[in-house]
Amino acid sequence: MTLLFFAVALAFLVISCCAGVLYWYESLNSPEECIPAPRPGIFFCLFHYGATLASYALCIALAVPGLFLRRKPALKTGFAAALPPLILIHGLYNNAGCWLYMARILSKAGYNVSTYVYSSIFVSLDGILRGLDEHVATVQRLTGQKPVLIGHSLGGLLSRKWLAEYNGSICGIITLGTPHRGSKMAVFGLDALARSIRTDGSLVASLQSLAPVSNLPCTSLVSPGDGVVLPHSCLIPPQGWKMRLTPPLPHFAMLFSPRTAAILLEELRAIHAGADAI
């Protein structure tokens, strides 16, 4: 048991170190578009490394309770009927556990929250999208309202692909740390879904060929400290989207940041205000 613990701890350290090295290499050698990278320094390097390590460990720890969260919408009563329901969509190799903190913040703000859970392996993209379509339909049936899709990382790409394939009726889309133009880090994935989000991947290519979104509020929350979506220019959303910078946090740390949660709530209020104005 002790040997296993040290092996896991060493793996965390190596993965975090590699992610930090790749992050700084891309930050210093890639021309960025509209995303100012933090200035290199010992303090920020140590902070970024520690935050990366902590967020990886936290996501893995929360994946355990996430296994017991239901796939079907676990909507609750007593929420403000005027606010749109929210559907949270996790990223690659993750599950609903990563949303526990953010879901609690959103629920406290009065939103009815559900999480779409899918498997990142042994499932086709078409199967994931069909499941998401069923989830959206169930939420609309139970609440009588159009939901807002909130996707982290791959979850944002799934939201866009679902909208294109199913032409569904929603209030808006908000993404966090989504590789809109793919990511070089996807080469470390071994399955077809991971390969599809490389910079030349099939999912990324299909989304880039779409016409700009119109008449639907779409916002992408982008962290200048994201070490998973590389280069950072891949974080830039498509034409017609709004982009907002968050604090320079690692990819998964965004999900546990009070400041990111505050920005997310601001964008949700803007979507709600826009819907009321129509």
Secondary structure, 3 states (H helix, E strand, C coil): CHHHHHHHHHHHHHHHHHHHHHHHHHHHHCCCCCCCCCCCCHHHHHHHHHHHHHHHHHHHHHHHHHCCCCCCCCCCCCCCCCCCCEEEECCCCCCHHHHHHHHHHHHHCCCCEEEECCCCCCCCHHHHHHHHHHHHHHHHHHHCCCCEEEEECHHHHHHHHHHHHHCCCCCEEEEECCCCCCCHHHHHCCCHHHHCCCCCCHHHHHHHCCCCCCCCCEEEEECCCCCCCCCHHHHCCCCCCEEEECCCCCCCHHHHCHHHHHHHHHHHHHHHHHHHHC
